[in-house]
Amino acid sequence: MALEITDQSFQEMVLNSDKPVLVDFWAVWCGPCRMLGPIVEEIATDFEGKAVVGKVDVDNNQQVSVDYGIRNIPTVLIFKNGQVVDKIVGVASKETIAEKLSAHL
């Protein structure tokens, strides 16, 4: 299951993680985000123990969204060692997201 990441927990859960972290920036009202949601949940299950998978609700966590220049949602960022190493804007297939995340394991 994807973790809920907030402005308050972002530093600890994402930037300080010893594993790669996939972060899905989304909002409840966003249709494409709802399409991507189940894919992100599958990725969370598939990569359990190998990577951290989380979601940031942009409406409730605006600081992180501003810090990373999130202008369109859904946006998926992949972090490694506290740095953004990959980015996907819009809906992508499970295979595409899994390949990008696997490249950073």
Backbone atoms as SQL, in Angstrom:
CREATE TABLE atoms (id INTEGER PRIMARY KEY, chain TEXT, resi INTEGER, resn TEXT, atom TEXT, x REAL, y REAL, z REAL);
INSERT INTO atoms VALUES
  (1, 'A', 1, 'MET', 'N', 0.838, -1.188, 0.000),
  (2, 'A', 1, 'MET', 'CA', 0.000, 0.000, 0.000),
  (3, 'A', 1, 'MET', 'C', 0.883, 1.252, 0.000),
  (4, 'A', 2, 'ALA', 'N', 0.548, 2.196, -0.839),
  (5, 'A', 2, 'ALA', 'CA', 1.300, 3.450, -0.911),
  (6, 'A', 2, 'ALA', 'C', 1.103, 4.229, 0.386),
  (7, 'A', 3, 'LEU', 'N', 2.170, 4.840, 0.851),
  (8, 'A', 3, 'LEU', 'CA', 2.143, 5.613, 2.086),
  (9, 'A', 3, 'LEU', 'C', 1.629, 7.018, 1.815),
  (10, 'A', 4, 'GLU', 'N', 0.972, 7.603, 2.804),
  (11, 'A', 4, 'GLU', 'CA', 0.567, 8.995, 2.689),
  (12, 'A', 4, 'GLU', 'C', 1.733, 9.856, 3.161),
  (13, 'A', 5, 'ILE', 'N', 2.199, 10.726, 2.295),
  (14, 'A', 5, 'ILE', 'CA', 3.324, 11.603, 2.620),
  (15, 'A', 5, 'ILE', 'C', 2.785, 13.028, 2.728),
  (16, 'A', 6, 'THR', 'N', 3.199, 13.731, 3.778),
  (17, 'A', 6, 'THR', 'CA', 2.727, 15.096, 4.012),
  (18, 'A', 6, 'THR', 'C', 3.911, 16.056, 4.005),
  (19, 'A', 7, 'ASP', 'N', 3.591, 17.357, 4.037),
  (20, 'A', 7, 'ASP', 'CA', 4.652, 18.364, 4.151),
  (21, 'A', 7, 'ASP', 'C', 5.535, 18.049, 5.365),
  (22, 'A', 8, 'GLN', 'N', 4.899, 17.616, 6.459),
  (23, 'A', 8, 'GLN', 'CA', 5.621, 17.362, 7.697),
  (24, 'A', 8, 'GLN', 'C', 6.479, 16.105, 7.637),
  (25, 'A', 9, 'SER', 'N', 6.036, 15.082, 6.925),
  (26, 'A', 9, 'SER', 'CA', 6.768, 13.811, 6.913),
  (27, 'A', 9, 'SER', 'C', 7.708, 13.662, 5.715),
  (28, 'A', 10, 'PHE', 'N', 7.690, 14.612, 4.787),
  (29, 'A', 10, 'PHE', 'CA', 8.440, 14.475, 3.537),
  (30, 'A', 10, 'PHE', 'C', 9.940, 14.285, 3.780),
  (31, 'A', 11, 'GLN', 'N', 10.509, 15.105, 4.646),
  (32, 'A', 11, 'GLN', 'CA', 11.951, 15.014, 4.923),
  (33, 'A', 11, 'GLN', 'C', 12.331, 13.607, 5.386),
  (34, 'A', 12, 'GLU', 'N', 11.615, 13.108, 6.377),
  (35, 'A', 12, 'GLU', 'CA', 11.934, 11.801, 6.945),
  (36, 'A', 12, 'GLU', 'C', 11.632, 10.656, 5.974),
  (37, 'A', 13, 'MET', 'N', 10.456, 10.677, 5.350),
  (38, 'A', 13, 'MET', 'CA', 10.024, 9.545, 4.531),
  (39, 'A', 13, 'MET', 'C', 10.682, 9.503, 3.150),
  (40, 'A', 14, 'VAL', 'N', 11.014, 10.661, 2.598),
  (41, 'A', 14, 'VAL', 'CA', 11.537, 10.710, 1.227),
  (42, 'A', 14, 'VAL', 'C', 13.020, 11.059, 1.212),
  (43, 'A', 15, 'LEU', 'N', 13.358, 12.219, 1.736),
  (44, 'A', 15, 'LEU', 'CA', 14.738, 12.704, 1.613),
  (45, 'A', 15, 'LEU', 'C', 15.733, 11.895, 2.441),
  (46, 'A', 16, 'ASN', 'N', 15.286, 11.356, 3.576),
  (47, 'A', 16, 'ASN', 'CA', 16.193, 10.588, 4.440),
  (48, 'A', 16, 'ASN', 'C', 16.122, 9.084, 4.196),
  (49, 'A', 17, 'SER', 'N', 15.354, 8.642, 3.206),
  (50, 'A', 17, 'SER', 'CA', 15.181, 7.208, 2.960),
  (51, 'A', 17, 'SER', 'C', 16.465, 6.585, 2.431),
  (52, 'A', 18, 'ASP', 'N', 16.754, 5.363, 2.894),
  (53, 'A', 18, 'ASP', 'CA', 17.921, 4.633, 2.383),
  (54, 'A', 18, 'ASP', 'C', 17.556, 3.808, 1.150),
  (55, 'A', 19, 'LYS', 'N', 16.287, 3.884, 0.723),
  (56, 'A', 19, 'LYS', 'CA', 15.821, 3.186, -0.481),
  (57, 'A', 19, 'LYS', 'C', 15.325, 4.235, -1.471),
  (58, 'A', 20, 'PRO', 'N', 15.255, 3.878, -2.755),
  (59, 'A', 20, 'PRO', 'CA', 14.615, 4.790, -3.710),
  (60, 'A', 20, 'PRO', 'C', 13.158, 5.033, -3.296),
  (61, 'A', 21, 'VAL', 'N', 12.665, 6.228, -3.598),
  (62, 'A', 21, 'VAL', 'CA', 11.302, 6.589, -3.217),
  (63, 'A', 21, 'VAL', 'C', 10.544, 7.107, -4.442),
  (64, 'A', 22, 'LEU', 'N', 9.387, 6.511, -4.708),
  (65, 'A', 22, 'LEU', 'CA', 8.499, 6.992, -5.754),
  (66, 'A', 22, 'LEU', 'C', 7.400, 7.798, -5.083),
  (67, 'A', 23, 'VAL', 'N', 7.212, 9.036, -5.519),
  (68, 'A', 23, 'VAL', 'CA', 6.188, 9.902, -4.935),
  (69, 'A', 23, 'VAL', 'C', 5.205, 10.321, -6.019),
  (70, 'A', 24, 'ASP', 'N', 3.941, 9.994, -5.802),
  (71, 'A', 24, 'ASP', 'CA', 2.850, 10.369, -6.708),
  (72, 'A', 24, 'ASP', 'C', 2.189, 11.628, -6.160),
  (73, 'A', 25, 'PHE', 'N', 2.288, 12.739, -6.905),
  (74, 'A', 25, 'PHE', 'CA', 1.608, 13.981, -6.537),
  (75, 'A', 25, 'PHE', 'C', 0.250, 13.963, -7.217),
  (76, 'A', 26, 'TRP', 'N', -0.826, 14.075, -6.427),
  (77, 'A', 26, 'TRP', 'CA', -2.182, 13.882, -6.931),
  (78, 'A', 26, 'TRP', 'C', -3.175, 14.759, -6.174),
  (79, 'A', 27, 'ALA', 'N', -4.436, 14.733, -6.616),
  (80, 'A', 27, 'ALA', 'CA', -5.540, 15.407, -5.914),
  (81, 'A', 27, 'ALA', 'C', -6.817, 14.602, -6.132),
  (82, 'A', 28, 'VAL', 'N', -7.715, 14.694, -5.176),
  (83, 'A', 28, 'VAL', 'CA', -8.963, 13.937, -5.203),
  (84, 'A', 28, 'VAL', 'C', -9.789, 14.269, -6.444),
  (85, 'A', 29, 'TRP', 'N', -9.811, 15.523, -6.853),
  (86, 'A', 29, 'TRP', 'CA', -10.656, 15.987, -7.952),
  (87, 'A', 29, 'TRP', 'C', -10.074, 15.698, -9.338),
  (88, 'A', 30, 'CYS', 'N', -8.862, 15.161, -9.404),
  (89, 'A', 30, 'CYS', 'CA', -8.129, 14.980, -10.667),
  (90, 'A', 30, 'CYS', 'C', -8.442, 13.616, -11.282),
  (91, 'A', 31, 'GLY', 'N', -9.142, 13.623, -12.433),
  (92, 'A', 31, 'GLY', 'CA', -9.506, 12.379, -13.115),
  (93, 'A', 31, 'GLY', 'C', -8.312, 11.508, -13.479),
  (94, 'A', 32, 'PRO', 'N', -7.296, 12.067, -14.160),
  (95, 'A', 32, 'PRO', 'CA', -6.119, 11.257, -14.493),
  (96, 'A', 32, 'PRO', 'C', -5.409, 10.695, -13.244),
  (97, 'A', 33, 'CYS', 'N', -5.468, 11.442, -12.141),
  (98, 'A', 33, 'CYS', 'CA', -4.868, 10.953, -10.892),
  (99, 'A', 33, 'CYS', 'C', -5.593, 9.691, -10.416),
  (100, 'A', 34, 'ARG', 'N', -6.912, 9.675, -10.567),
  (101, 'A', 34, 'ARG', 'CA', -7.685, 8.499, -10.164),
  (102, 'A', 34, 'ARG', 'C', -7.354, 7.310, -11.057),
  (103, 'A', 35, 'MET', 'N', -7.008, 7.569, -12.312),
  (104, 'A', 35, 'MET', 'CA', -6.595, 6.487, -13.214),
  (105, 'A', 35, 'MET', 'C', -5.244, 5.919, -12.789),
  (106, 'A', 36, 'LEU', 'N', -4.351, 6.800, -12.336),
  (107, 'A', 36, 'LEU', 'CA', -3.003, 6.386, -11.959),
  (108, 'A', 36, 'LEU', 'C', -2.975, 5.718, -10.582),
  (109, 'A', 37, 'GLY', 'N', -3.921, 6.056, -9.716),
  (110, 'A', 37, 'GLY', 'CA', -3.930, 5.563, -8.341),
  (111, 'A', 37, 'GLY', 'C', -3.766, 4.056, -8.196),
  (112, 'A', 38, 'PRO', 'N', -4.581, 3.246, -8.887),
  (113, 'A', 38, 'PRO', 'CA', -4.440, 1.791, -8.759),
  (114, 'A', 38, 'PRO', 'C', -3.081, 1.279, -9.248),
  (115, 'A', 39, 'ILE', 'N', -2.526, 1.939, -10.248),
  (116, 'A', 39, 'ILE', 'CA', -1.200, 1.547, -10.758),
  (117, 'A', 39, 'ILE', 'C', -0.147, 1.785, -9.681),
  (118, 'A', 40, 'VAL', 'N', -0.226, 2.938, -9.023),
  (119, 'A', 40, 'VAL', 'CA', 0.723, 3.254, -7.956),
  (120, 'A', 40, 'VAL', 'C', 0.595, 2.244, -6.814),
  (121, 'A', 41, 'GLU', 'N', -0.629, 1.840, -6.501),
  (122, 'A', 41, 'GLU', 'CA', -0.831, 0.838, -5.446),
  (123, 'A', 41, 'GLU', 'C', -0.196, -0.501, -5.836),
  (124, 'A', 42, 'GLU', 'N', -0.329, -0.900, -7.111),
  (125, 'A', 42, 'GLU', 'CA', 0.300, -2.138, -7.569),
  (126, 'A', 42, 'GLU', 'C', 1.825, -2.038, -7.486),
  (127, 'A', 43, 'ILE', 'N', 2.358, -0.897, -7.868),
  (128, 'A', 43, 'ILE', 'CA', 3.814, -0.676, -7.790),
  (129, 'A', 43, 'ILE', 'C', 4.266, -0.790, -6.328),
  (130, 'A', 44, 'ALA', 'N', 3.479, -0.220, -5.415),
  (131, 'A', 44, 'ALA', 'CA', 3.819, -0.280, -3.984),
  (132, 'A', 44, 'ALA', 'C', 3.921, -1.728, -3.525),
  (133, 'A', 45, 'THR', 'N', 2.979, -2.559, -3.971),
  (134, 'A', 45, 'THR', 'CA', 3.001, -3.972, -3.606),
  (135, 'A', 45, 'THR', 'C', 4.186, -4.684, -4.254),
  (136, 'A', 46, 'ASP', 'N', 4.398, -4.442, -5.540),
  (137, 'A', 46, 'ASP', 'CA', 5.471, -5.117, -6.280),
  (138, 'A', 46, 'ASP', 'C', 6.863, -4.779, -5.748),
  (139, 'A', 47, 'PHE', 'N', 7.048, -3.547, -5.264),
  (140, 'A', 47, 'PHE', 'CA', 8.371, -3.101, -4.838),
  (141, 'A', 47, 'PHE', 'C', 8.530, -3.078, -3.314),
  (142, 'A', 48, 'GLU', 'N', 7.590, -3.701, -2.605),
  (143, 'A', 48, 'GLU', 'CA', 7.654, -3.722, -1.142),
  (144, 'A', 48, 'GLU', 'C', 8.998, -4.294, -0.682),
  (145, 'A', 49, 'GLY', 'N', 9.659, -3.561, 0.217),
  (146, 'A', 49, 'GLY', 'CA', 10.954, -3.995, 0.725),
  (147, 'A', 49, 'GLY', 'C', 12.132, -3.532, -0.119),
  (148, 'A', 50, 'LYS', 'N', 11.854, -3.119, -1.371),
  (149, 'A', 50, 'LYS', 'CA', 12.930, -2.668, -2.267),
  (150, 'A', 50, 'LYS', 'C', 12.919, -1.159, -2.460),
  (151, 'A', 51, 'ALA', 'N', 11.733, -0.572, -2.399),
  (152, 'A', 51, 'ALA', 'CA', 11.573, 0.869, -2.588),
  (153, 'A', 51, 'ALA', 'C', 10.395, 1.349, -1.749),
  (154, 'A', 52, 'VAL', 'N', 10.365, 2.649, -1.497),
  (155, 'A', 52, 'VAL', 'CA', 9.257, 3.270, -0.781),
  (156, 'A', 52, 'VAL', 'C', 8.347, 3.903, -1.833),
  (157, 'A', 53, 'VAL', 'N', 7.041, 3.684, -1.711),
  (158, 'A', 53, 'VAL', 'CA', 6.085, 4.272, -2.631),
  (159, 'A', 53, 'VAL', 'C', 5.078, 5.068, -1.816),
  (160, 'A', 54, 'GLY', 'N', 4.924, 6.344, -2.169),
  (161, 'A', 54, 'GLY', 'CA', 4.013, 7.196, -1.415),
  (162, 'A', 54, 'GLY', 'C', 3.269, 8.163, -2.300),
  (163, 'A', 55, 'LYS', 'N', 2.283, 8.817, -1.692),
  (164, 'A', 55, 'LYS', 'CA', 1.434, 9.763, -2.404),
  (165, 'A', 55, 'LYS', 'C', 1.367, 11.063, -1.619),
  (166, 'A', 56, 'VAL', 'N', 1.410, 12.181, -2.350),
  (167, 'A', 56, 'VAL', 'CA', 1.265, 13.505, -1.748),
  (168, 'A', 56, 'VAL', 'C', 0.011, 14.152, -2.338),
  (169, 'A', 57, 'ASP', 'N', -0.961, 14.441, -1.477),
  (170, 'A', 57, 'ASP', 'CA', -2.164, 15.166, -1.897),
  (171, 'A', 57, 'ASP', 'C', -1.774, 16.646, -2.011),
  (172, 'A', 58, 'VAL', 'N', -1.745, 17.171, -3.249),
  (173, 'A', 58, 'VAL', 'CA', -1.248, 18.529, -3.467),
  (174, 'A', 58, 'VAL', 'C', -2.126, 19.601, -2.826),
  (175, 'A', 59, 'ASP', 'N', -3.410, 19.312, -2.642),
  (176, 'A', 59, 'ASP', 'CA', -4.290, 20.296, -2.008),
  (177, 'A', 59, 'ASP', 'C', -3.976, 20.462, -0.530),
  (178, 'A', 60, 'ASN', 'N', -3.587, 19.381, 0.129),
  (179, 'A', 60, 'ASN', 'CA', -3.327, 19.412, 1.567),
  (180, 'A', 60, 'ASN', 'C', -1.856, 19.593, 1.907),
  (181, 'A', 61, 'ASN', 'N', -0.973, 19.502, 0.925),
  (182, 'A', 61, 'ASN', 'CA', 0.471, 19.583, 1.168),
  (183, 'A', 61, 'ASN', 'C', 1.110, 20.472, 0.108),
  (184, 'A', 62, 'GLN', 'N', 0.789, 21.748, 0.189),
  (185, 'A', 62, 'GLN', 'CA', 1.211, 22.678, -0.857),
  (186, 'A', 62, 'GLN', 'C', 2.690, 23.019, -0.806),
  (187, 'A', 63, 'GLN', 'N', 3.312, 22.958, 0.360),
  (188, 'A', 63, 'GLN', 'CA', 4.721, 23.347, 0.451),
  (189, 'A', 63, 'GLN', 'C', 5.616, 22.414, -0.363),
  (190, 'A', 64, 'VAL', 'N', 5.439, 21.112, -0.210),
  (191, 'A', 64, 'VAL', 'CA', 6.249, 20.147, -0.970),
  (192, 'A', 64, 'VAL', 'C', 5.983, 20.323, -2.464),
  (193, 'A', 65, 'SER', 'N', 4.729, 20.540, -2.823),
  (194, 'A', 65, 'SER', 'CA', 4.377, 20.724, -4.234),
  (195, 'A', 65, 'SER', 'C', 5.083, 21.946, -4.818),
  (196, 'A', 66, 'VAL', 'N', 5.116, 23.032, -4.071),
  (197, 'A', 66, 'VAL', 'CA', 5.811, 24.248, -4.517),
  (198, 'A', 66, 'VAL', 'C', 7.316, 24.000, -4.582),
  (199, 'A', 67, 'ASP', 'N', 7.859, 23.348, -3.560),
  (200, 'A', 67, 'ASP', 'CA', 9.312, 23.099, -3.504),
  (201, 'A', 67, 'ASP', 'C', 9.813, 22.339, -4.728),
  (202, 'A', 68, 'TYR', 'N', 8.989, 21.447, -5.258),
  (203, 'A', 68, 'TYR', 'CA', 9.410, 20.613, -6.388),
  (204, 'A', 68, 'TYR', 'C', 8.765, 21.037, -7.714),
  (205, 'A', 69, 'GLY', 'N', 8.160, 22.228, -7.726),
  (206, 'A', 69, 'GLY', 'CA', 7.639, 22.790, -8.967),
  (207, 'A', 69, 'GLY', 'C', 6.540, 21.970, -9.618),
  (208, 'A', 70, 'ILE', 'N', 5.692, 21.358, -8.800),
  (209, 'A', 70, 'ILE', 'CA', 4.606, 20.546, -9.344),
  (210, 'A', 70, 'ILE', 'C', 3.532, 21.484, -9.892),
  (211, 'A', 71, 'ARG', 'N', 3.385, 21.513, -11.219),
  (212, 'A', 71, 'ARG', 'CA', 2.410, 22.382, -11.871),
  (213, 'A', 71, 'ARG', 'C', 1.278, 21.576, -12.511),
  (214, 'A', 72, 'ASN', 'N', 1.561, 20.349, -12.863),
  (215, 'A', 72, 'ASN', 'CA', 0.561, 19.470, -13.470),
  (216, 'A', 72, 'ASN', 'C', 0.479, 18.186, -12.655),
  (217, 'A', 73, 'ILE', 'N', -0.734, 17.674, -12.513),
  (218, 'A', 73, 'ILE', 'CA', -0.881, 16.392, -11.827),
  (219, 'A', 73, 'ILE', 'C', -1.667, 15.461, -12.727),
  (220, 'A', 74, 'PRO', 'N', -1.439, 14.182, -12.649),
  (221, 'A', 74, 'PRO', 'CA', -0.473, 13.555, -11.743),
  (222, 'A', 74, 'PRO', 'C', 0.971, 13.763, -12.215),
  (223, 'A', 75, 'THR', 'N', 1.849, 13.917, -11.238),
  (224, 'A', 75, 'THR', 'CA', 3.289, 13.919, -11.484),
  (225, 'A', 75, 'THR', 'C', 3.907, 12.907, -10.538),
  (226, 'A', 76, 'VAL', 'N', 4.773, 12.062, -11.071),
  (227, 'A', 76, 'VAL', 'CA', 5.489, 11.084, -10.265),
  (228, 'A', 76, 'VAL', 'C', 6.958, 11.477, -10.271),
  (229, 'A', 77, 'LEU', 'N', 7.520, 11.633, -9.077),
  (230, 'A', 77, 'LEU', 'CA', 8.951, 11.882, -8.945),
  (231, 'A', 77, 'LEU', 'C', 9.596, 10.669, -8.296),
  (232, 'A', 78, 'ILE', 'N', 10.787, 10.319, -8.753),
  (233, 'A', 78, 'ILE', 'CA', 11.560, 9.248, -8.136),
  (234, 'A', 78, 'ILE', 'C', 12.788, 9.880, -7.504),
  (235, 'A', 79, 'PHE', 'N', 12.956, 9.604, -6.221),
  (236, 'A', 79, 'PHE', 'CA', 14.071, 10.146, -5.447),
  (237, 'A', 79, 'PHE', 'C', 15.058, 9.042, -5.110),
  (238, 'A', 80, 'LYS', 'N', 16.331, 9.379, -5.121),
  (239, 'A', 80, 'LYS', 'CA', 17.363, 8.478, -4.624),
  (240, 'A', 80, 'LYS', 'C', 18.381, 9.338, -3.900),
  (241, 'A', 81, 'ASN', 'N', 18.722, 8.942, -2.684),
  (242, 'A', 81, 'ASN', 'CA', 19.657, 9.706, -1.856),
  (243, 'A', 81, 'ASN', 'C', 19.228, 11.161, -1.724),
  (244, 'A', 82, 'GLY', 'N', 17.925, 11.381, -1.590),
  (245, 'A', 82, 'GLY', 'CA', 17.394, 12.722, -1.358),
  (246, 'A', 82, 'GLY', 'C', 17.320, 13.605, -2.587),
  (247, 'A', 83, 'GLN', 'N', 17.640, 13.071, -3.757),
  (248, 'A', 83, 'GLN', 'CA', 17.628, 13.853, -4.993),
  (249, 'A', 83, 'GLN', 'C', 16.615, 13.291, -5.977),
  (250, 'A', 84, 'VAL', 'N', 16.000, 14.168, -6.772),
  (251, 'A', 84, 'VAL', 'CA', 15.101, 13.712, -7.827),
  (252, 'A', 84, 'VAL', 'C', 15.952, 13.114, -8.943),
  (253, 'A', 85, 'VAL', 'N', 15.687, 11.861, -9.287),
  (254, 'A', 85, 'VAL', 'CA', 16.456, 11.184, -10.334),
  (255, 'A', 85, 'VAL', 'C', 15.608, 10.863, -11.560),
  (256, 'A', 86, 'ASP', 'N', 14.277, 11.001, -11.448),
  (257, 'A', 86, 'ASP', 'CA', 13.412, 10.762, -12.600),
  (258, 'A', 86, 'ASP', 'C', 12.060, 11.419, -12.356),
  (259, 'A', 87, 'LYS', 'N', 11.353, 11.701, -13.464),
  (260, 'A', 87, 'LYS', 'CA', 10.070, 12.402, -13.377),
  (261, 'A', 87, 'LYS', 'C', 9.153, 11.898, -14.481),
  (262, 'A', 88, 'ILE', 'N', 7.894, 11.696, -14.134),
  (263, 'A', 88, 'ILE', 'CA', 6.868, 11.319, -15.104),
  (264, 'A', 88, 'ILE', 'C', 5.689, 12.265, -14.886),
  (265, 'A', 89, 'VAL', 'N', 5.274, 12.974, -15.936),
  (266, 'A', 89, 'VAL', 'CA', 4.113, 13.859, -15.833),
  (267, 'A', 89, 'VAL', 'C', 2.981, 13.236, -16.633),
  (268, 'A', 90, 'GLY', 'N', 1.814, 13.111, -15.992),
  (269, 'A', 90, 'GLY', 'CA', 0.666, 12.506, -16.648),
  (270, 'A', 90, 'GLY', 'C', 0.564, 11.027, -16.316),
  (271, 'A', 91, 'VAL', 'N', -0.428, 10.384, -16.897),
  (272, 'A', 91, 'VAL', 'CA', -0.656, 8.968, -16.643),
  (273, 'A', 91, 'VAL', 'C', 0.339, 8.154, -17.466),
  (274, 'A', 92, 'ALA', 'N', 0.956, 7.185, -16.825),
  (275, 'A', 92, 'ALA', 'CA', 1.888, 6.283, -17.506),
  (276, 'A', 92, 'ALA', 'C', 1.501, 4.852, -17.171),
  (277, 'A', 93, 'SER', 'N', 1.967, 3.924, -17.987),
  (278, 'A', 93, 'SER', 'CA', 1.649, 2.515, -17.751),
  (279, 'A', 93, 'SER', 'C', 2.432, 1.988, -16.550),
  (280, 'A', 94, 'LYS', 'N', 1.922, 0.913, -15.980),
  (281, 'A', 94, 'LYS', 'CA', 2.613, 0.268, -14.867),
  (282, 'A', 94, 'LYS', 'C', 4.021, -0.142, -15.293),
  (283, 'A', 95, 'GLU', 'N', 4.145, -0.662, -16.512),
  (284, 'A', 95, 'GLU', 'CA', 5.448, -1.114, -17.008),
  (285, 'A', 95, 'GLU', 'C', 6.447, 0.037, -17.074),
  (286, 'A', 96, 'THR', 'N', 6.000, 1.188, -17.568),
  (287, 'A', 96, 'THR', 'CA', 6.879, 2.358, -17.676),
  (288, 'A', 96, 'THR', 'C', 7.357, 2.801, -16.302),
  (289, 'A', 97, 'ILE', 'N', 6.429, 2.902, -15.369),
  (290, 'A', 97, 'ILE', 'CA', 6.787, 3.355, -14.020),
  (291, 'A', 97, 'ILE', 'C', 7.709, 2.333, -13.361),
  (292, 'A', 98, 'ALA', 'N', 7.398, 1.047, -13.480),
  (293, 'A', 98, 'ALA', 'CA', 8.222, -0.007, -12.882),
  (294, 'A', 98, 'ALA', 'C', 9.631, 0.013, -13.456),
  (295, 'A', 99, 'GLU', 'N', 9.764, 0.200, -14.762),
  (296, 'A', 99, 'GLU', 'CA', 11.091, 0.261, -15.386),
  (297, 'A', 99, 'GLU', 'C', 11.901, 1.418, -14.839),
  (298, 'A', 100, 'LYS', 'N', 11.267, 2.590, -14.736),
  (299, 'A', 100, 'LYS', 'CA', 11.974, 3.767, -14.244),
  (300, 'A', 100, 'LYS', 'C', 12.405, 3.581, -12.790),
  (301, 'A', 101, 'LEU', 'N', 11.529, 3.008, -11.967),
  (302, 'A', 101, 'LEU', 'CA', 11.870, 2.769, -10.562),
  (303, 'A', 101, 'LEU', 'C', 12.947, 1.704, -10.443),
  (304, 'A', 102, 'SER', 'N', 12.830, 0.638, -11.222),
  (305, 'A', 102, 'SER', 'CA', 13.822, -0.454, -11.186),
  (306, 'A', 102, 'SER', 'C', 15.224, 0.038, -11.523),
  (307, 'A', 103, 'ALA', 'N', 15.307, 1.033, -12.400),
  (308, 'A', 103, 'ALA', 'CA', 16.611, 1.559, -12.817),
  (309, 'A', 103, 'ALA', 'C', 17.375, 2.188, -11.667),
  (310, 'A', 104, 'HIS', 'N', 16.678, 2.488, -10.564),
  (311, 'A', 104, 'HIS', 'CA', 17.331, 3.163, -9.436),
  (312, 'A', 104, 'HIS', 'C', 17.451, 2.291, -8.195),
  (313, 'A', 105, 'LEU', 'N', 17.183, 0.999, -8.332),
  (314, 'A', 105, 'LEU', 'CA', 17.309, 0.084, -7.180),
  (315, 'A', 105, 'LEU', 'C', 18.769, -0.244, -6.934);
